[in-house]
Every structure is written in C-alpha cells, then in structure tokens.
Amino acid sequence: MITIKSKNIDFYYFSGTGNTFLVVNKMKEVFQGKGYSVELKPIEKHDASAVNTKNTIGLAFPVAVFSTYNLVWDFIRNLPEVNGTEIFMVDTLAGYSGGIVGPLRTIVEKKGYTPIGAREIIMPGNIFFIAKDKENDKKVRKGLKHAKKYAKALIKGKAKWGKVAILPDIMNVVSRGGLWLTGVNLHQKYLKFKVKESKCSKCGLCVDLCPVSNIKMEEYLVTGNECEYCMRCVSFCPKKAIPCVFNYKGKTYSAVKARKLLKDD
Ligand SMILES: Cc1cc2nc3c(=O)[nH]c(=O)nc-3n(C[C@H](O)[C@H](O)[C@H](O)COP(=O)(O)O)c2cc1C
C-alpha cells in the first residue's frame, strides 16, 4: 500500500558535516526503489517561498544547541501556506534534541501542511568530543539503518509525527528561537572562528562551503558576524587552519568529502 500522495518528493536538507547528507541519500534510495521521484535540495541554495506545493516536501537538518540553525528556521518560516501538502521531517543529532519535533509540527500545520512523519536519527557528534573513526562508522551504519526503516514507514503510511506534549515550555522557546544560536547569538560575538594565517593555504574551500557566505578572502580569510557554527569550515579545512575552541584536542569530524556538499543535488 503506497500512501504518500504525490509520487514526487522534494527533499530539502541542510548538512554541516555530512551526517544529514548521508541520511537523505539513504532515504532517497529507498523512495526511488519504490517508484518515487526524489530531488535532494540543499536548503542554503533554495528559496522556501518557491517550493512546488504539489509535491511532497521533506525537511532534514542537524540539531544544534537543542534547536537547529537559523538558516533552517528561516527556510521553514518562509514556506508558503498550502492546502494539505504532505510534509515529513528528519533530524540528525549526537544524543539529545531538546524537542524540535513538536514545535515544528505546530508551525507546518499552521501553514496548512499535513505532517506525515518525523524521526530523529542519532549520528556521530561533530563538535566537542569527537569519537574514534571505528565508533563513528558504527554509528553511521546504525543511523542509516534507521533512515532506511523510516523511509519505508513513510511509504507504508506508518510513520508518525508526534506532538511531544510533555515538552516543557522552556524547551519549546529554545526550539523555536534557538536561545544561543539564533536568539542571543553569543557565539557570533565572542566565539568567532579565526583562520590561523600561518596554516592557511588560501585554497578558498571554506569560502565555497560556508552556507551563509560568512567567510571572505581578503589578504587573509576573514569571518563575519553571520556564522551558524555548522562546522563546515572547521571540519573540511585541508590544513586544519580553522580551530574551534570546543573541539577536544582539535579533532574534527566529517562524514563525506567536501565536494558532496558543494554539489546541487
Ligand atoms: C554547534 C552545534 C551544536 C550541536 N548541538 C547538539 C545538540 O544540542 N544535541 C545533539 O544531540 N547534537 C548536537 N550537535 C551534534 C549534531 O547535531 C550532529 O553531529 C549532527 O548529526 C550533525 O549533522 P551534519 O553532519 O549533517 O551537520 C551539535 C553540533 C554543533 C556543530
């Protein structure tokens, strides 16, 4: 029994270091195997107001500080009002999301979407303590199994998008506004990434990768005030020239090669 109404799925996603990218690709594989046409669309390269409301919409993003990134929230807030377009979401996280699922459901329902499924998938952490490669590989394999199951559940109409009624109000506020990342923005003021000039080869990869064009090539690379802390520049720098104070022993994590995140699909 196939229950997603539209055979076309536009899957909008943001991925800082590749975990979410792997998840959406796995889900795409399952959908395509069942005859769906799926387009993967990076959120940072698409205008939410221009989504095709005849297609099923998928949303995928990483959890960041019990919320998600500004650019993801902006995209969601700018989605057009519709009359029943089906929508599903998936987020990836290292362990605890706070409670993004409930508030997001409220937002999309208010816009007229029919929520058909939400799932949170544990993947390796990409900040603070970075685990050993072997451990991370195991987590990725497990996460992708869950992604596969979730896509199958969506197809069968068995996925759910719960309300998470027990969410404390405070978490709700954090999830909506992103207290630290999107509200107060302390990280943009006091914890700005600084390029180590002695290490930087000026290859410009970080400029191309930054989803909010916050890195500019001047005499040396300079970062502006729009950083989302997605870790792309830190994790993919081939010279490890962009340190993050939170990364224990300077270790970094990425799940894919940088070029995968530069492509349109
Ligand atoms: C700034 C920042 C904040 C994060 N906050 C959380 C969090 O609150 N809870 C959690 O479980 N994981 C958190 N993580 C981990 C990521 O959600 C997780 O590693 C995710 O799978 C990364 O996806 P990506 O590779 O697609 O960017 C955070 C990561 C970053 C960079």
The ligand as a Tripos MOL2 file, in Angstrom:
@<TRIPOS>MOLECULE
LIG
   31    33     1     0     0
SMALL
NO_CHARGES

@<TRIPOS>ATOM
      1 C1         27.0030   23.9580   17.2240 C.3       1 LIG1
      2 C2         26.4940   22.5400   17.3530 C.ar      1 LIG1
      3 C3         25.5420   22.2520   18.2900 C.ar      1 LIG1
      4 C4         25.0770   20.9370   18.4470 C.ar      1 LIG1
      5 N1         24.0900   20.7050   19.3680 N.ar      1 LIG1
      6 C5         23.6140   19.4560   19.5270 C.ar      1 LIG1
      7 C6         22.5640   19.2120   20.4690 C.ar      1 LIG1
      8 O1         22.0330   20.1030   21.1140 O.2       1 LIG1
      9 N2         22.1590   17.9390   20.6300 N.ar      1 LIG1
     10 C7         22.6960   16.8880   19.9270 C.ar      1 LIG1
     11 O2         22.2740   15.7580   20.1340 O.2       1 LIG1
     12 N3         23.6650   17.1000   18.9930 N.ar      1 LIG1
     13 C8         24.1370   18.3610   18.7670 C.ar      1 LIG1
     14 N4         25.1240   18.5990   17.8310 N.ar      1 LIG1
     15 C9         25.6250   17.4650   17.0200 C.3       1 LIG1
     16 C10        24.9720   17.3780   15.6360 C.3       1 LIG1
     17 O3         23.5820   17.5870   15.7320 O.3       1 LIG1
     18 C11        25.1930   16.0320   14.9440 C.3       1 LIG1
     19 O4         26.5170   15.6680   14.9460 O.3       1 LIG1
     20 C12        24.6020   16.0670   13.5370 C.3       1 LIG1
     21 O5         24.3870   14.7570   13.0820 O.3       1 LIG1
     22 C13        25.4600   16.8160   12.5300 C.3       1 LIG1
     23 O6         24.8700   16.7440   11.2760 O.3       1 LIG1
     24 P1         25.5820   17.2210    9.9390 P.3       1 LIG1
     25 O7         26.8470   16.3680    9.7880 O.co2     1 LIG1
     26 O8         24.5950   16.9420    8.8530 O.co2     1 LIG1
     27 O9         25.8940   18.6450   10.1010 O.co2     1 LIG1
     28 C14        25.5910   19.8890   17.6400 C.ar      1 LIG1
     29 C15        26.5590   20.1990   16.6750 C.ar      1 LIG1
     30 C16        27.0120   21.5100   16.5290 C.ar      1 LIG1
     31 C17        28.0440   21.8030   15.4800 C.3       1 LIG1
@<TRIPOS>BOND
     1     1     2 1
     2     2     3 ar
     3     2    30 ar
     4     3     4 ar
     5     4     5 ar
     6     4    28 ar
     7     5     6 ar
     8     6     7 ar
     9     6    13 1
    10     7     8 2
    11     7     9 ar
    12     9    10 ar
    13    10    11 2
    14    10    12 ar
    15    12    13 ar
    16    13    14 ar
    17    14    15 1
    18    14    28 ar
    19    15    16 1
    20    16    17 1
    21    16    18 1
    22    18    19 1
    23    18    20 1
    24    20    21 1
    25    20    22 1
    26    22    23 1
    27    23    24 1
    28    24    25 2
    29    24    26 1
    30    24    27 1
    31    28    29 ar
    32    29    30 ar
    33    30    31 1
@<TRIPOS>SUBSTRUCTURE
     1 LIG1         1 GROUP 0 **** ****
